């Protein structure tokens, strides 16, 4: 996600590994490297300097445990400071009784229209019974209304739009909508454009929104932070949405935006699809920046998409030693509900060193095709996959014999691999992790 920045932190922590304790000498080098890494990630010099000063102070203070590996201790200090800098806890959306109005603003091209639809979908999924309506107040960009209507159709949300009108008139009309949550997508504008900023102020006065969310693209780093500060000064925002984290993201916006605006990051967009949207979790973001994966959101995905009964059924089959190709196929379908294999692998610790993650997706597709080409008895493990049957499966699935052999070999290892799912279940019950998830 953060490419070079994550790589720099990984190398930095590796240099400290094996050191018995933190000393002034090794801390001096480490904090210098942290400052350079943050500056390279487009974090402002002031924030980077303040950050490393706090890390250095704690590293040399009484809080350091002399019995703990110096590398591990320094990693924890950096992780804790990153988490604190980004807000420490999740900040939920403020929905009131009656109608809640949310205004989306920001620069053109930052992802406002997509974020508006994603937010509508998020509310539908997480606030049962809430009726959501979208309002198209972006009358500057010709295709903006069409884009919003296309996205809204995917999630079955009505759109209030009036071509050839003014944003103020559409805002007044939108307020009359019968809904619980009204999300207003406004036009992109530069903070230096006084006329357009004046228009945004007028729209805000009409809407009187409970939330004014600034959309910041993670690809432009510190520039997004400066713009957010300008919008906050002139309009008054209540929080931010960080977008395009699946692209060539820079850490400047994620790390700095709270410190500069004093307004929390509330959501993040992690993909193009309408459901690739989640609450911003500072602990999770610190994990990703430092290359530790995203276990917090991985567990959330598992809980949201895999039924407890399905997990328990798989465990029973493992204990009985009756795990079959049919069960293997079910497991792959369960994982598919959680998202793409590439996306899931990217959330695992060490994902930044995995390189190309496209291949597992293709391999899963081939494995499904091979299993679907099996007879019922073969799927249940009642007939051994002798060479002649393997060749038949390769022909029937449109794959190569090597693919079939690879599947058989992988399947034989599934018993031990599946036992690790028990660890995932235990991890879900861990009180500390639950607190992190529910924060």
C-alpha positions in Angstrom: 0.0 0.0 0.0 2.7 2.5 1.0 5.5 0.9 -1.0 8.8 2.5 -0.2 7.8 3.9 3.2 6.9 0.4 4.4 10.1 -1.0 2.9 12.1 1.7 4.7 10.5 0.9 8.1 11.0 -2.9 7.5 14.7 -2.4 6.9 15.1 0.0 9.8 13.5 -2.4 12.3 15.7 -5.3 10.8 18.8 -3.2 11.7 17.8 -3.1 15.3 16.9 -6.8 15.6 19.2 -8.7 17.9 20.3 -5.6 19.8 20.1 -6.3 23.5 18.9 -2.9 24.5 18.2 0.6 23.2 21.1 2.9 23.7 21.6 6.6 22.8 23.8 5.5 19.8 21.4 3.1 18.2 18.4 5.2 19.0 20.0 8.3 17.4 20.5 6.4 14.1 17.0 4.8 14.3 15.1 8.1 14.8 17.1 9.7 12.0 16.0 6.9 9.7 12.4 7.3 10.9 12.5 11.0 10.2 13.8 10.4 6.7 11.2 7.6 6.1 8.4 9.9 7.1 9.7 12.8 5.0 10.0 10.4 2.0 6.3 9.5 2.7 5.4 13.1 2.3 4.8 13.9 6.0 5.6 17.5 6.8 9.0 18.3 8.3 7.4 19.8 11.4 5.2 16.7 12.1 8.0 14.3 11.3 10.4 16.1 13.7 7.8 16.2 16.5 7.1 12.6 16.0 10.7 11.4 16.2 11.3 13.7 19.3 8.5 11.9 21.1 9.8 8.5 20.1 13.4 9.3 21.1 12.2 10.7 24.5 10.3 7.5 25.3 13.0 5.2 23.9 15.5 6.8 26.4 13.1 7.1 29.2 12.1 4.8 32.1 9.2 3.3 30.0 11.7 1.1 28.1 11.8 -2.5 29.3 15.4 -3.5 29.4 14.5 -7.2 29.2 12.8 -6.8 25.8 14.6 -7.0 22.5 15.6 -3.5 21.4 14.1 -3.9 17.9 10.8 -5.1 19.3 10.8 -2.3 21.8 11.5 0.4 19.2 8.8 -1.1 16.8 6.2 -0.8 19.6 7.2 2.8 20.3 6.9 3.8 16.7 3.6 1.9 16.3 2.1 3.5 19.4 3.1 7.0 18.3 1.8 6.5 14.8 -1.5 5.3 16.2 -1.8 8.2 18.6 -0.9 10.7 15.8 -3.8 9.3 13.7 -6.3 9.4 16.5 -5.9 6.2 18.6 -9.5 5.1 18.1 -12.2 4.7 15.4 -14.6 7.7 15.2 -18.0 6.5 14.2 -20.5 8.4 11.9 -22.8 10.7 13.8 -26.4 9.8 12.9 -29.2 11.5 14.8 -32.8 10.6 15.4 -34.8 11.9 12.5 -33.0 13.0 9.3 -29.2 13.2 9.2 -27.6 15.3 6.5 -24.1 14.6 5.3 -22.2 16.9 2.9 -19.3 15.6 0.9 -16.7 18.1 -0.3 -13.1 18.3 -1.6 -11.0 18.7 -4.7 -12.1 17.6 -8.1 -10.8 14.1 -8.9 -10.4 13.1 -5.2 -13.2 10.5 -5.3 -16.1 12.5 -3.8 -18.9 11.0 -6.0 -17.7 7.4 -5.5 -17.2 8.0 -1.8 -20.8 9.4 -1.6 -22.2 6.1 -3.0 -19.8 4.0 -0.9 -21.0 5.8 2.2 -24.6 5.3 1.3 -23.9 1.5 0.9 -22.0 1.4 4.2 -24.9 3.0 6.0 -27.3 0.5 4.4 -25.2 -2.4 5.6 -24.4 -1.2 9.1 -27.5 0.7 10.2 -30.5 -1.5 9.6 -33.7 0.2 8.6 -32.1 3.5 7.7 -33.4 4.8 4.4 -30.6 6.6 2.4 -31.0 9.2 -0.4 -28.2 10.7 -2.5 -28.4 14.3 -3.8 -26.3 15.4 -6.9 -25.1 18.9 -6.1 -22.1 18.7 -8.4 -23.3 20.7 -11.4 -19.8 21.7 -12.5 -18.7 18.4 -13.9 -20.9 17.3 -16.9 -20.8 13.5 -16.1 -21.1 13.9 -12.3 -24.9 13.3 -12.1 -24.6 10.3 -14.5 -21.8 8.8 -12.4 -23.8 9.2 -9.2 -26.9 7.7 -10.7 -25.0 4.7 -12.1 -23.4 4.0 -8.7 -26.7 4.5 -6.9 -28.5 2.0 -9.1 -26.0 -0.6 -8.0 -27.0 -0.2 -4.4 -30.6 0.6 -5.0 -30.5 4.1 -3.6 -32.6 7.0 -5.0 -30.9 10.1 -6.4 -32.2 13.7 -6.3 -30.9 15.5 -9.4 -31.9 18.5 -11.4 -29.8 19.3 -14.5 -29.5 23.0 -15.4 -30.4 24.1 -11.9 -28.2 25.5 -9.1 -26.6 23.6 -6.2 -28.6 25.7 -3.7 -32.0 24.9 -5.4 -31.1 21.2 -5.5 -30.1 21.3 -1.8 -33.5 22.8 -0.9 -35.3 20.1 -2.9 -33.1 17.4 -1.3 -34.1 18.4 2.2 -37.7 17.6 1.3 -36.8 13.9 0.6 -38.4 11.2 2.7 -35.3 9.5 4.2 -33.3 9.0 7.4 -29.9 9.9 5.9 -29.3 12.4 3.1 -25.9 12.4 1.5 -25.0 15.4 -0.7 -22.3 15.1 -3.3 -20.9 18.6 -4.0 -18.7 19.9 -6.9 -14.9 19.7 -6.6 -13.3 23.0 -6.1 -10.0 24.6 -5.3 -9.8 26.3 -1.9 -8.4 29.4 -3.6 -11.5 29.7 -5.8 -13.5 32.3 -3.7 -16.6 32.1 -5.9 -16.9 28.3 -5.7 -16.1 28.3 -2.0 -18.7 30.9 -1.4 -21.2 28.7 -3.2 -20.2 25.8 -1.0 -20.8 28.0 2.1 -24.3 28.8 0.8 -25.1 25.1 0.3 -23.9 24.4 3.8 -26.1 27.1 5.3 -29.1 25.6 3.5 -28.4 22.0 4.4 -27.2 22.6 8.0 -25.4 19.2 7.9 -24.5 17.1 10.9 -21.4 15.9 9.0 -19.2 17.7 6.5 -16.7 15.2 5.2 -13.6 16.2 3.3 -12.5 13.7 0.7 -8.7 13.4 0.6 -6.8 11.4 -2.0 -4.0 9.3 -0.5 -2.1 9.6 -3.8 -1.3 13.3 -3.2 -0.1 13.1 0.4 0.7 16.3 2.1 -1.0 18.5 -0.5 -4.3 16.8 0.5 -3.6 17.7 4.2 -3.0 21.4 3.3 -6.2 21.6 1.3 -8.2 19.9 4.1 -6.9 22.6 6.5 -8.1 25.3 4.1 -11.5 23.7 3.7 -11.8 23.4 7.4 -11.0 27.1 7.9 -13.4 28.3 5.3 -16.2 25.7 5.5 -15.8 23.8 8.8 -15.4 20.1 8.3 -16.2 17.4 10.8 -13.9 14.7 9.5 -12.2 13.3 6.4 -12.5 10.3 4.1 -9.1 9.0 2.7 -9.5 7.5 -0.8 -7.4 5.6 -3.3 -5.5 3.6 -0.7 -5.4 0.7 -3.2 -3.2 2.7 -5.6 0.2 4.4 -5.2 -0.6 5.8 -1.8 1.6 8.2 0.2 1.4 8.3 4.0 1.4 12.0 4.4 -2.4 12.4 4.4 -3.1 9.4 6.6 -0.5 10.4 9.2 -0.9 14.2 9.2 -4.5 15.1 8.5 -5.8 14.8 12.1 -2.8 16.7 13.5 -3.3 19.6 11.1 -7.1 19.9 11.0 -7.8 18.6 14.5 -10.7 16.7 12.8 -10.7 12.9 12.6 -10.2 10.6 9.7 -13.5 8.7 9.7 -13.5 6.4 6.6 -11.1 5.0 4.0 -11.7 3.8 0.5 -9.6 0.6 -0.2 -10.7 -0.3 -3.7 -12.9 0.6 -6.7 -16.0 -1.5 -5.8 -18.8 0.1 -3.9 -18.2 -2.1 -0.8 -14.5 -1.3 -0.7 -15.1 1.2 2.1 -14.5 0.9 5.9 -14.1 2.8 9.1 -10.7 4.3 9.5 -8.9 2.5 12.3 -5.6 4.2 13.4 -4.2 0.9 14.8 -4.9 -0.9 11.6 -3.3 2.0 9.5 -0.2 1.9 11.7 0.0 -1.8 11.1 -0.2 -1.3 7.3 2.4 1.5 7.3 4.8 -0.6 9.2 4.3 -3.6 7.0 2.4 -5.7 9.6 -0.6 -6.4 7.4 -4.2 -5.6 8.4 -5.4 -8.3 10.8 -8.0 -6.0 12.4 -10.0 -5.6 9.2 -9.2 -9.2 8.1 -11.0 -10.5 11.2 -13.9 -8.1 10.6 -14.3 -9.5 7.1 -14.2 -13.0 8.5 -16.9 -12.3 11.1 -19.1 -10.4 8.5 -18.9 -13.1 5.8 -18.3 -16.5 7.4 -21.1 -17.9 9.6 -20.0 -19.4 12.9 -21.8 -22.6 12.0 -19.7 -22.9 8.8 -16.5 -22.5 10.8 -17.7 -25.1 13.4 -18.7 -27.6 10.6 -15.2 -27.3 9.1 -13.5 -27.9 12.4 -15.7 -31.0 13.1 -14.7 -32.4 9.7 -11.0 -31.8 10.5 -11.2 -33.5 13.9 -12.9 -36.5 12.3 -10.3 -36.6 9.5 -13.1 -36.4 6.9 -12.1 -33.2 5.1 -12.9 -33.7 1.4 -12.4 -31.9 -1.9 -16.1 -30.9 -1.6 -15.2 -29.2 1.7 -12.2 -27.6 0.0 -14.5 -26.1 -2.6 -16.8 -24.8 0.2 -13.8 -23.2 1.9 -12.8 -21.5 -1.3 -16.3 -20.1 -1.7 -16.2 -18.9 1.9 -13.0 -17.0 1.2 -14.5 -15.6 -2.0 -17.3 -14.0 0.0 -14.6 -12.1 1.9 -13.2 -10.6 -1.3 -10.4 -11.3 -3.8 -7.6 -13.6 -2.8 -5.2 -10.8 -3.7 -7.0 -8.4 -1.3 -7.0 -11.0 1.5 -3.3 -11.8 1.1 -2.5 -8.1 1.1 -4.0 -7.9 4.6 -1.7 -10.7 5.9 1.5 -9.8 7.9 4.5 -9.6 5.5 2.3 -8.9 2.5 4.6 -6.1 1.4 7.3 -8.7 0.7 5.1 -11.1 -1.2 5.5 -9.3 -4.6 2.9 -10.2 -7.2 -0.3 -11.3 -5.6 -2.2 -12.0 -8.9 -1.2 -15.6 -9.2 -3.1 -17.0 -6.2 -6.4 -15.7 -7.7 -5.7 -17.6 -11.0 -4.7 -20.7 -9.1 -7.9 -20.6 -7.1 -9.9 -20.4 -10.3 -8.1 -23.4 -11.7 -8.6 -25.4 -8.5 -12.3 -24.7 -8.6 -12.5 -25.9 -12.2 -10.7 -29.1 -11.4 -12.9 -29.9 -8.4 -16.0 -29.2 -10.3 -14.8 -31.7 -13.0 -14.6 -34.5 -10.4 -17.2 -37.2 -9.9 -19.2 -37.2 -6.6 -17.1 -40.0 -5.2 -13.8 -38.3 -6.2 -14.9 -35.1 -4.4 -15.8 -37.1 -1.3 -12.4 -38.8 -1.3 -14.0 -42.2 -1.9 -11.9 -42.8 -5.1 -8.2 -42.2 -5.3 -7.1 -39.8 -8.0 -4.8 -42.2 -9.9 -2.9 -40.8 -12.9 -5.6 -41.7 -15.5 -8.2 -39.8 -13.5 -5.9 -36.8 -13.1 -5.4 -36.6 -16.9 -9.2 -36.8 -17.3 -9.7 -34.0 -14.8 -7.1 -31.8 -16.6 -8.9 -32.3 -19.9 -12.3 -31.7 -18.3 -11.3 -28.5 -16.5 -9.2 -27.1 -19.4 -6.1 -27.1 -17.2 -2.8 -28.8 -17.3 -1.9 -32.1 -15.5 0.6 -30.1 -13.5 -2.3 -28.0 -12.1 -4.1 -31.2 -11.1 -1.0 -32.6 -9.3 -0.5 -29.2 -7.6 -4.1 -29.3 -6.3 -3.7 -32.8 -5.0 -0.5 -31.9 -3.2 -2.0 -28.7 -1.7 -5.1 -30.6 -0.6 -3.0 -33.1 1.3 -1.6 -30.2 3.3 -5.0 -28.8 4.0 -5.4 -30.7 7.2 -2.6 -28.9 9.0 -3.4 -25.6 7.4 -7.1 -25.8 8.3 -6.2 -26.3 12.0 -4.8 -22.7 11.9 -8.4 -21.5 11.5 -9.0 -22.5 15.1 -6.3 -19.9 15.9 -8.3 -17.3 13.9 -11.4 -18.2 15.9 -9.6 -17.8 19.2 -8.1 -14.6 18.0 -11.6 -13.3 17.3 -12.5 -14.0 20.9 -9.3 -12.2 22.2 -10.6 -9.3 24.5 -7.8 -6.9 23.4 -8.4 -7.5 19.7 -12.2 -7.2 20.2 -11.6 -3.8 21.9 -9.5 -2.7 19.0 -12.1 -3.8 16.5 -15.1 -2.3 18.3 -13.3 1.0 19.1 
